[in-house]
Amino acid sequence: MKNITKLLTVLVIAALTFSIAGCGNIGKIDIEELQKNTGVMLVISRHPQMAMTQEEYESSKYDIAVFYDGTITLPGNPIDHESPKLTDKDYVELYKFCTKNAEKSKYANYKEDVCDGETYTFAYYDLDGKAHIIYSGYCYANKDLQRIREITANYYCD
């Protein structure tokens, strides 16, 4: 009986050890699996909001597109230039920003009292291709939105 108790104790400890070790993977993102998907994950659109002609507006607005495969297209990068690839850290940060705000964005009621400059639209496209507008408007004072913009700006060609 004593041996059975010891054996059961060892088995319980082993089971607890494996279950606790497995909990470390909760919330982990399998980047390789995600990057097997095709299509756009995030588009950040810049819209100038100052007096200008339609032609000036068209040449001033732009889109930054982040794809599920980890590549990013940026305005001003040469067409024949290979699209840069996000680091794993940047990829995960952008993906978490998107998925966290897909259905109910914490920016839904966010507004800045500004009347010119530029507005931004952050649109997430889920794995089914459904668009989720995370935020659209001015974002000068919002650290989170500025951080997302900074990540993508780091990939401009010099």
Beta strands, then each sheet from edge to edge (+ up, - down):
strand 1: 40-48
strand 2: 62-67
strand 3: 72-73
strand 4: 118-125
strand 5: 131-137
sheet 1: 3+ 2- 1+ 4- 5+
end
